[in-house]
Each structure stands twice: as C-alpha cells, then as structure tokens.
Amino acid sequence: MSSRHHVDDFMRGRIIGKIEERQKITDVAREFDIAHSVVSRLWKSFKTTGMCSRRHAGGRVRSRTPAEDRYIVLSAKRNRSTTAQQVANQFLATSGKQISRKTVARRLRGGGLYARRPVVCVPLTRQHRTARLQWCHEHHN
C-alpha cells in the first residue's frame, strides 16, 4: 500500500470510471494501489452526491486579506527600524482595523522579515580570548 496522501480529482474520476465499467472495488483498489476503504467510500459518495471531488476543509476564516498582508510587509520594508507594534498602529491608522503585534510579527515572518540580525564575526577560540585578556591587562592604563 502507498503512503497516506489525498487522491487528486483526476484519479478520482478514473476510479469512478473503472467502477462504472463494472470492475470490482477490490480490483480497482489494487490497480491504483489505494486502500479498499478509500475506493469504497469514494464510490458511496459518488452514488449519493453525483460528484467525485473533495469537499473543502473547514476552519477559521482569515481575518486579513492577502493584500493587507502584503501591505504590512511593505510598510515594514519601507522603514526597517519600525517595531511590530508600530506597524500595527500604522495599520490601524490607515485601514481602521485593529491588528495585534503578534499577528504583525507572523505576517512579517511570512514575508521573510525577522527581528534578528545575523551575526557576522569570526568565532574566538580559548587561546584568542586569553591573548586578548592578557593584552587588556597590560594596556589598561
């Protein structure tokens, strides 16, 4: 058996076509390397609804549109020194919609902006540190 994955609409149509050609569900499942229960459930769903496409999953509706997300990232890119709270306040002033600092931070991370700067330096070994400390002691006056 194959690993768990969704059957795409094209394959669903092929499976339904094979069953309508009077092939057994077990043979169709073996041919497409899919579990018997998946094919059986698909056929049962097709008989009741007349369609073989997947239902869209539920879930919470997004409160911001993709255009608003792009605006948040763009406003942060225009002034790179602004904080997430300042971007949230600016968004409230322009659009009249309240948005939290955490939401702004998530949108900025999605746009590739982070609150950290990469460290560009040579890592010091123990020998480097002792030599620097010795030099500091010699030159502290």
Salt bridges, closest charged atoms under 4 A:
ASP27 OD1 - ARG30 NH1 3.56
GLU31 OE2 - LYS18 NZ 3.21
GLU68 OE2 - LYS97 NZ 2.73
ASP69 OD2 - ARG62 NH2 2.52
ASP69 OD1 - ARG107 NE 2.92
